[in-house]
Amino acid sequence: MKLFTNVCKAALLLSVAITLPGCFPIIAGTGIYSAMVLADRRPISVTTIDRGIQLELDATINNKVGSNAHINVNVFNQKVLLTGEVPNQTYKDLAFREASQQENVKKVFNELKITGISSTEDRLIDTSLYSLIKTKFVATTDVPSNSMKIIVEAKRVYLMGMVTELEAKAAATVASRASDSVLEVIKLIDIISEEEKKKLDSMGVVDPKK
């Protein structure tokens, strides 16, 4: 109950912070995608490629597994993160293979768990944690929230983005302290130098890591 009370307050603050009406979307990069892209450290071309990869993989993988598994696809800087639950290794390998063979994908992080499909309550908790952490990121000056992607699955927080070493540490600290419900913070981050950060901040783009 405490988590949901906190997240209700957080969602209100976040809606004001990003100057958009209504509730913050469950999945980052959907409802606020166009609003945030201007502050994203990826070149516009890469954000477009990432969006295409995610849409295509979402459709391909979920068409193949159907209701037998719960698989989420997230993409940042042409790197794919697979999270969720599958019934066996065959499904886990299938998802990994589809992601690896997708055009423009540079790397795949297969974090799928072989277990039963999560409940609606479990997913609501993850959504609440996501909103709470996102709000704290927006409010923290040391964390470039628009250059990071937060994914929460089974109370584990995955961070993707293009940040400096200090920014990555700050983000991980904020995420881990956001709630007692957070079990683990996993950093899947592209580290950039201070020089690259300055270039990005002044020009709005930086060459993506390979």
N, C-alpha and C positions, 0 to 999 in steps of 0.2 A: 504494500500500500504506500509506503514511504517513497519508493522508487517512482510510482505513478504520479504521486503528488508533486514530486520534484520535477518530473518531466513535463507536467502540465505548465508549471511556471516557466520552465526552460523553453518550451515551444512558443509561449507568448513572447518571451524576450527575443527569441530567434526570429519570429515573424516581423518584429519591429526592426531588428538589426539588419535584415536583408531587404526591408522595405517592400515586402510582397504581402498581399492579403491572404488570409486563410491559414490552414495548417501547413507545416513543413512536410514535404513529401517523404514517404517511407524510404525510397531508394534515391540516393544522391545521384544527380546527373539527369533526372527526368524533368520534374516540374520546374527546377531552377537552372536547368542546363544553360539556357541562353543568357540568363542573368549573370552567371558566374564565369562564363567563358572568357570575358575580357580580362579577368584577373588571374586566369589559369597560366601556369608556367609552361604548359605545353604549347607549341605552335598551333595555330588554328588547323593546319593540315593534319596534325597528329590527333587533335581532339575529334576531328571528323572521322579519321580512320578508326579510332577507338570506339566511337559510337556505332560505326558500321559493323565492327567485329562483334560487339556486344549484341546487337540486334540479330545478326545472323546466327551466332552461336546459341543464343537463347532459343531461337526457333528450331534450329537443327537438333540440338541436344534434347530439348523437351519433347519434340515430336518423336524421337527415338525411344525415350524412356517412359513417356506417358505418366501415368499416375503411380508407377512402380517406384519412383524415386522423387526426391525433392532437391533440385540442383539450381543453385544461383550462379550466375555468370557476372563477374565484374572485370572491367578492363581499364587499365591506366598505362599510358605510354607504351601501348602495344604489348603489354604483358597481361595475361589472363589469370584471374583467381577464381577457382571453382570451390564453392562451399555448399554445405547441405548434407543430405543423408541418402545413401544408396543401400540396397539390400545385400549386395555382394560385390566381390572384386571385379566381376565381369562388367558390371555397370560403371564402376569407378574407372576401369581401364577404357571403356567405351567413351566416356566423357573426356578423359585425358587425350585420347587419340583424336577425337573430333576437334578439340581445341588446338592441339599441336599442328594439325593439318590445315587449319584455317589460314587463309591468305593474310599476310601482314603481321601475324603473331610472332613475337620474338621469344617469349618464354611463357611457360604455364606452371602455376602453383596449384597443385592438386591437393586441396585440403578437405576433400569429401570424406565423410565418416561412414563406415559400414555399420549401420544401426537402423532402428525403426524411424519412420518419418516423424518429424517434430510436430507437436500439437499446436493448435491455434494460440493457446496460452503462452507456450514457449516463444512463438514468433512475436507475440505482442510485447513480451519482455525484451526481446532483442530490439524491436522497433523503439521502445521507450529508451533503452540504453543508447541507441544511435542518436536519437534526438537530443538527449542530455549531453552526450559527448560533443556533438556538433555545436551545440550552443556554447559550451565551454571553450571550444576551439575558437569560435568567432570572438569571444570575449577575451582571449589571451593574445597579447601583442607578439609573443615569441613564436606563435604558431601560425604559419601562412595557410589558413583554413581553405582558401580557394584553390590552393595548389596541392590539396590532399584529398584522398577519398577514404571514407570510413566505411567498413563493412563489419557488421556484428552478426555472428552466427553462434548459437548455443552459448551465449554470454562471453564468447571470445571475440576480441576486437582486432581486426586486421587493418593496418594502415598502409595505403599506397600513396605515392606522391613523388615530387621532385623537390627535395629540401636539403639544407645543409646538415651536417652532423649535429650541430647544436639544436637546430630546429627539430630534427628527428627525436632527439632525447627529450626535448620539451614536450613534444606531442605525445610521446609514449608516457611521460609522467602525468600529464593532464588526463589522458585516457584511463590510466590505471587507477587514478584517484577519483575519477568521476563518480563511482559508485562501488559499494562493497560487493555488488553483484558481478562485477567484471572478474572473470576467472584468469584471463591472460591477455596480453597485448603482443601481437605479432607484427613486426615491422617488415614490410615488403617494399622498401623504399629505395628510390634512386637517389644516391647522395651526390649533391653538386657542391662545387667549391664556392667560397665567398666571392670570388671573381665572377663566376657564372651567375650567382645570385644578383650581384650588382648589375650585370648585363641585362638580366631578366627584368629587374626592377626599373631600369631606365628605358628599355626597349619593348618590354612586354613579351619577349620570346627568348628561348634558349635552345640550342641544339639538343635533341633528345639523346639519352644514353643508349648505347647499343648493347 
